[in-house]
Amino acid sequence: MKLTLSVIKADIGGFPGHSSMHPALIEIAKRELAKQKGKLIKDFKVLHCGDDLELIMTHSKGEDSKQIHKLAWDIFVKGTAEAKKLKLYGAGQDLLKDTFSGNVKGMGPGVAEITFEERKSEPVMVFMADKTEPGAWNYALYKMFADPFSTAGLVIDPNMHGGFTFEVHDLFDNKKVMFKCPDEIYDMLALIGQPSRYVIKNVYRNSDKEIAASSSTQRLSLLAGRYVGKDDPVMIVRCQSGFPAVGEVLEPFSFPYTVAGWMRGSHHGPFMAVGFEDATPSRFDGPPRVICAGFQLANGVLEGPADMFKDVSFDLARKKANEIADYMRRHGPFEPHRLSADEMEYTTLPGVLKKLEKRFKKI
């Protein structure tokens, strides 16, 4: 029997500001999901990354299930009501619609889902980010599934030697393209090097087309037509036995590469891999954070989570991230710390520029 793993997230109120999550919202989510355990869902976990509530669920309803998405939506609505009572900042900011329409996609929350047959051993990593955009996963997914300097199994594991196919989405034109790697690595890099537009959605093993990874690709500014906060994406990655090992999946985050987001969704900054307790971005509302929850799936039960980035071996990456944060902050309002002009169109800057329109004179 096939199992679906769904990770659905939303920012429904920060505490305080945009830095973390009030315990009351987590308790609401746990209570509501517990009512459905053994009924609609097989198992669940509730986590948070910064001010984002993360619902991790296993079930047999398949992807894009109206029942599962409605369950998540109702939890976010109830949490928003509590957030408003507590006067939490940005209460319900990711809920762009008033009523549920059958699927949370296009309604604000981020979604990553995969459906598969459980293997003899099924290790799964769930990545959750705060203060960045969906394209933040591009670098990591490329390193995991296409770079032998990061994933040794691409060279020495016969089950991975055939490579992987990447499904890349154009978020502006609503199109997708498939790249079979390693054959088409250069073509793919031409696109995914522009993560604000081209985002890796899914990764499949070439030998049998088995799903290996999936990410959320929702961009709030494109859905809402205005800036309502950064997207704070999630990602699911299967590990071992023909997929990258757990350590190979985590390895890309030993380098705090730069991503877009940070303060007001308008700045580049280092992607800092942290343990659960440190997923509380506060310096300039950042730097952008990523946490990883490790699970062993056993007949749909989520054994875990293990806090994968709590490991001291990521201490140097965090130190480097803080050094990069210092360097970038010294630029203040200047690029490259501030995003480029085309990306700033999807922030609050256009409101300032509109005010100045009539003051420009022809030279």
C-alpha positions as CSV (number, residue, x, y, z in Angstrom):
1,M,0.0,0.0,0.0
2,K,1.3,3.4,-1.0
3,L,2.0,6.0,1.7
4,T,1.9,9.8,1.3
5,L,4.0,12.1,3.4
6,S,2.7,15.7,3.5
7,V,4.4,18.7,4.9
8,I,2.2,21.8,5.0
9,K,3.3,25.0,6.6
10,A,2.0,28.5,7.2
11,D,3.0,31.7,9.0
12,I,0.0,32.5,11.0
13,G,1.6,34.8,13.6
14,G,5.0,35.5,15.1
15,F,6.1,35.7,18.7
16,P,7.6,38.2,19.2
17,G,7.6,40.0,15.8
18,H,8.8,37.5,13.2
19,S,11.3,35.6,15.4
20,S,9.5,32.5,16.7
21,M,6.2,30.9,17.5
22,H,3.9,31.1,20.5
23,P,3.4,27.7,22.2
24,A,-0.4,28.1,22.0
25,L,-0.4,27.8,18.2
26,I,1.7,24.6,18.4
27,E,-0.7,23.1,21.0
28,I,-3.7,23.9,18.8
29,A,-2.1,22.1,15.9
30,K,-1.2,19.1,18.0
31,R,-4.7,18.8,19.5
32,E,-6.4,19.0,16.2
33,L,-4.1,16.5,14.5
34,A,-4.4,14.1,17.4
35,K,-8.2,13.9,16.8
36,Q,-7.5,12.5,13.3
37,K,-4.7,10.1,14.2
38,G,-5.7,6.6,13.2
39,K,-8.6,8.0,11.2
40,L,-7.8,10.5,8.4
41,I,-4.0,10.4,9.1
42,K,-1.7,7.6,10.2
43,D,0.7,9.8,12.2
44,F,1.9,13.4,12.6
45,K,4.5,15.7,14.1
46,V,4.2,19.5,14.7
47,L,7.3,21.7,14.5
48,H,8.2,25.3,13.9
49,C,11.0,27.1,12.1
50,G,11.1,30.7,13.2
51,D,7.5,32.0,12.9
52,D,6.3,29.2,10.6
53,L,4.0,26.4,11.8
54,E,5.0,23.0,10.2
55,L,2.5,20.2,10.0
56,I,4.1,16.8,9.1
57,M,1.6,14.1,8.3
58,T,1.5,10.5,6.9
59,H,-1.7,9.1,5.3
60,S,-3.1,7.0,2.5
61,K,-5.1,9.7,0.7
62,G,-2.5,10.6,-1.9
63,E,-1.2,14.0,-2.9
64,D,-3.4,17.1,-3.2
65,S,-6.1,15.3,-1.0
66,K,-9.0,17.7,-0.3
67,Q,-9.4,16.0,3.1
68,I,-5.8,16.4,4.2
69,H,-5.5,20.0,2.9
70,K,-8.8,20.9,4.6
71,L,-7.5,19.5,7.9
72,A,-4.3,21.7,7.6
73,W,-6.3,24.8,6.5
74,D,-8.7,24.4,9.4
75,I,-5.8,24.2,11.8
76,F,-4.3,27.4,10.3
77,V,-7.6,29.2,10.6
78,K,-8.0,28.1,14.3
79,G,-4.4,29.1,15.0
80,T,-4.9,32.5,13.3
81,A,-7.9,33.2,15.6
82,E,-5.8,32.5,18.6
83,A,-2.9,34.6,17.2
84,K,-5.3,37.5,16.8
85,K,-6.4,37.1,20.4
86,L,-2.8,37.2,21.5
87,K,-2.1,40.1,19.1
88,L,0.7,38.2,17.5
89,Y,2.5,39.9,14.7
90,G,1.3,39.1,11.1
91,A,-1.6,36.9,12.4
92,G,-2.8,34.8,9.5
93,Q,-0.5,36.5,7.0
94,D,-0.1,33.3,4.8
95,L,-3.8,32.8,4.5
96,L,-4.6,34.7,1.4
97,K,-8.2,33.5,0.9
98,D,-11.2,33.6,3.2
99,T,-12.6,30.2,2.4
100,F,-11.1,26.8,1.5
101,S,-11.4,25.9,-2.1
102,G,-10.4,22.2,-2.1
103,N,-6.6,22.6,-2.0
104,V,-4.3,24.9,-0.1
105,K,-2.1,25.4,-3.2
106,G,-2.5,28.9,-4.3
107,M,-4.1,29.9,-1.0
108,G,-0.8,30.9,0.8
109,P,0.5,27.9,2.7
110,G,3.5,26.0,1.4
111,V,3.2,22.3,0.5
112,A,5.6,19.5,-0.2
113,E,4.2,15.9,-0.7
114,I,5.5,12.6,-1.9
115,T,3.8,9.2,-2.4
116,F,5.8,6.0,-2.3
117,E,5.9,2.4,-1.2
118,E,7.8,2.1,2.1
119,R,11.1,0.2,1.7
120,K,12.6,-2.2,4.1
121,S,14.1,0.8,5.8
122,E,12.8,4.3,5.0
123,P,14.9,7.2,6.3
124,V,13.4,10.6,5.4
125,M,14.7,14.1,6.0
126,V,12.2,17.0,6.3
127,F,13.8,20.4,5.8
128,M,12.1,23.6,7.0
129,A,13.3,27.1,6.3
130,D,12.5,30.6,7.5
131,K,13.2,34.0,6.0
132,T,13.9,32.9,2.5
133,E,12.3,31.8,-0.8
134,P,11.6,28.4,-2.5
135,G,14.7,28.7,-4.7
136,A,16.8,28.4,-1.5
137,W,16.7,24.6,-2.1
138,N,18.2,24.8,-5.6
139,Y,21.8,24.7,-4.5
140,A,21.3,22.0,-1.9
141,L,19.3,19.7,-4.2
142,Y,21.9,20.1,-7.0
143,K,24.7,19.2,-4.6
144,M,22.7,16.2,-3.2
145,F,21.7,14.6,-6.5
146,A,24.1,15.9,-9.1
147,D,27.5,16.7,-7.5
148,P,29.8,13.8,-6.8
149,F,32.1,16.1,-4.7
150,S,29.1,16.3,-2.3
151,T,27.5,12.9,-2.9
152,A,30.1,10.2,-3.3
153,G,27.4,7.6,-4.1
154,L,26.9,9.1,-7.5
155,V,30.3,7.6,-8.3
156,I,30.6,4.5,-6.2
157,D,27.0,3.3,-5.6
158,P,25.8,1.3,-8.7
159,N,22.2,2.0,-7.6
160,M,22.8,5.8,-8.0
161,H,25.4,5.8,-10.8
162,G,22.6,6.3,-13.4
163,G,21.9,9.8,-12.0
164,F,18.7,11.7,-11.4
165,T,16.1,13.7,-13.3
166,F,15.2,17.2,-12.0
167,E,11.7,18.7,-12.5
168,V,12.3,22.5,-12.7
169,H,9.4,25.0,-12.4
170,D,9.3,28.5,-14.0
171,L,7.3,30.3,-11.3
172,F,6.6,33.4,-13.4
173,D,5.3,31.6,-16.6
174,N,3.9,28.6,-14.7
175,K,5.8,26.1,-16.8
176,K,8.0,23.1,-16.0
177,V,10.9,21.4,-17.7
178,M,12.7,18.0,-17.0
179,F,16.5,17.7,-16.9
180,K,18.1,14.3,-17.0
181,C,21.4,14.5,-15.2
182,P,24.3,14.2,-15.5
183,D,23.7,14.5,-19.2
184,E,22.0,17.9,-19.0
185,I,23.6,19.4,-15.9
186,Y,24.9,22.5,-17.8
187,D,21.4,23.2,-19.3
188,M,19.8,22.9,-15.9
189,L,22.4,25.1,-14.1
190,A,21.6,27.9,-16.7
191,L,18.1,28.0,-15.1
192,I,18.4,27.0,-11.4
193,G,21.2,29.6,-10.9
194,Q,18.3,32.1,-11.0
195,P,16.5,30.8,-7.9
196,S,14.0,33.7,-7.7
197,R,12.4,32.3,-10.9
198,Y,13.4,28.7,-11.6
199,V,12.9,26.3,-8.7
200,I,13.5,22.5,-8.4
201,K,10.2,21.0,-7.5
202,N,10.9,17.2,-7.7
203,V,13.8,14.8,-8.2
204,Y,13.5,11.3,-9.6
205,R,15.9,8.4,-9.9
206,N,16.7,7.7,-13.5
207,S,16.8,3.9,-13.2
208,D,13.2,3.5,-12.1
209,K,11.6,7.0,-12.0
210,E,11.2,6.6,-8.2
211,I,10.6,9.9,-6.4
212,A,13.6,11.0,-4.3
213,A,12.8,14.6,-3.2
214,S,10.1,17.2,-3.4
215,S,9.9,20.9,-2.3
216,S,7.3,23.6,-1.9
217,T,7.3,26.2,-4.7
218,Q,4.6,28.7,-3.7
219,R,5.7,32.3,-3.9
220,L,3.4,34.5,-1.8
221,S,4.1,37.7,-3.7
222,L,3.1,36.2,-7.0
223,L,-0.1,34.7,-5.4
224,A,-1.2,37.8,-3.6
225,G,0.0,40.4,-6.1
226,R,1.8,42.2,-3.3
227,Y,4.4,41.6,-0.6
228,V,3.0,39.7,2.3
229,G,6.1,38.0,3.7
230,K,8.7,35.6,2.4
231,D,7.7,32.1,1.5
232,D,9.8,30.0,4.0
233,P,9.8,26.8,2.0
234,V,9.8,23.1,3.1
235,M,11.4,20.1,1.5
236,I,11.3,16.3,1.8
237,V,14.3,14.1,0.9
238,R,14.4,10.2,1.0
239,C,17.7,8.7,1.9
240,Q,19.9,5.5,1.6
241,S,19.4,2.4,-0.6
242,G,19.7,4.0,-4.0
243,F,19.3,7.5,-2.8
244,P,22.0,9.7,-1.2
245,A,23.0,8.7,2.3
246,V,21.8,10.8,5.2
247,G,25.2,12.4,5.6
248,E,25.3,13.2,1.8
249,V,21.9,14.8,2.0
250,L,23.1,17.1,4.9
251,E,26.5,17.9,3.5
252,P,25.4,20.8,1.2
253,F,24.5,22.8,4.4
254,S,28.1,22.6,5.7
255,F,28.5,25.6,3.4
256,P,26.3,28.6,4.4
257,Y,25.5,29.7,0.8
258,T,23.6,32.9,0.3
259,V,19.8,33.1,-0.3
260,A,17.3,35.8,-0.8
261,G,15.0,36.9,2.0
262,W,16.2,38.0,5.5
263,M,14.8,41.4,6.7
264,R,11.5,42.4,4.9
265,G,12.2,39.7,2.3
266,S,14.6,42.2,0.7
267,H,18.1,41.1,1.4
268,H,20.7,38.4,0.6
269,G,22.1,36.5,3.5
270,P,23.8,33.2,4.6
271,F,21.6,30.1,4.9
272,M,22.4,29.0,8.5
273,A,21.8,25.4,9.4
274,V,20.7,25.2,13.1
275,G,19.2,22.8,15.7
276,F,15.5,23.2,16.5
277,E,16.1,25.4,19.5
278,D,18.1,27.9,17.5
279,A,15.5,28.3,14.8
280,T,14.6,31.7,16.2
281,P,16.0,34.3,13.7
282,S,16.3,37.6,15.5
283,R,19.3,39.5,14.1
284,F,17.9,41.8,11.4
285,D,15.1,39.1,11.5
286,G,17.7,36.6,10.5
287,P,20.0,35.4,9.1
288,P,17.8,32.9,7.2
289,R,17.5,29.6,9.0
290,V,17.1,25.9,8.0
291,I,16.3,23.0,10.3
292,C,16.2,19.3,9.4
293,A,14.0,16.7,11.1
294,G,15.1,13.2,10.5
295,F,12.6,10.3,10.6
296,Q,12.5,6.6,10.1
297,L,9.1,5.6,8.7
298,A,7.7,2.3,10.0
299,N,4.3,1.4,8.5
300,G,3.4,5.1,8.3
301,V,4.6,5.9,11.8
302,L,7.1,8.8,12.0
303,E,9.8,7.6,14.3
304,G,11.5,10.8,15.4
305,P,12.2,13.5,14.9
306,A,16.0,13.5,15.2
307,D,17.4,17.1,15.2
308,M,19.9,16.6,12.4
309,F,21.7,20.0,12.5
310,K,22.2,20.0,16.2
311,D,25.4,18.1,15.4
312,V,28.6,20.0,16.5
313,S,30.1,19.2,13.0
314,F,28.0,22.2,11.7
315,D,29.5,24.6,14.3
316,L,32.0,25.9,11.8
317,A,29.3,26.4,9.2
318,R,27.4,28.5,11.7
319,K,30.5,30.5,12.6
320,K,31.1,31.2,8.9
321,A,27.4,32.2,8.5
322,N,27.8,34.8,11.2
323,E,30.9,36.1,9.5
324,I,29.0,36.4,6.2
325,A,26.1,38.1,8.0
326,D,28.5,40.7,9.4
327,Y,30.0,41.3,5.9
328,M,26.7,41.6,4.2
329,R,25.2,43.8,6.9
330,R,28.0,46.3,6.4
331,H,26.5,47.1,2.9
332,G,23.4,48.5,4.5
333,P,20.9,49.5,1.8
334,F,23.3,48.8,-1.0
335,E,23.4,45.8,-3.3
336,P,24.4,43.0,-3.2
337,H,23.0,42.9,0.3
338,R,19.8,44.4,-0.8
339,L,18.1,42.4,-3.6
340,S,18.4,43.5,-7.2
341,A,15.9,45.8,-8.7
342,D,13.8,43.1,-10.4
343,E,13.4,41.2,-7.2
344,M,12.7,44.3,-5.2
345,E,9.5,44.7,-7.3
346,Y,8.0,42.0,-5.1
347,T,8.7,43.7,-1.8
348,T,7.4,46.9,-0.2
349,L,9.9,49.2,-2.2
350,P,7.4,50.0,-5.0
351,G,5.4,52.0,-2.5
352,V,8.4,54.2,-1.8
353,L,9.2,54.6,-5.5
354,K,5.6,55.6,-6.3
355,K,5.9,58.5,-3.8
356,L,8.9,59.8,-5.8
357,E,7.4,59.4,-9.3
358,K,6.4,63.0,-9.8
359,R,9.7,64.4,-8.6
360,F,11.7,63.0,-11.6
361,K,12.5,65.4,-14.4
362,K,13.8,64.7,-17.8
363,I,17.5,65.4,-18.3
